[in-house]
């Protein structure tokens, strides 16, 4: 995924709440966070 006319990868900025949700299965947002990471990786997002 990129901006039309610009051939650069999507850059993603996350926060600690998102990181915790990704890492801890018991977090209320874990499932959504993991789904989001999968979608971003499918679009070759970088951090």
Helices and strands as residue ranges (DSSP letters): H 16-23, H 30-42
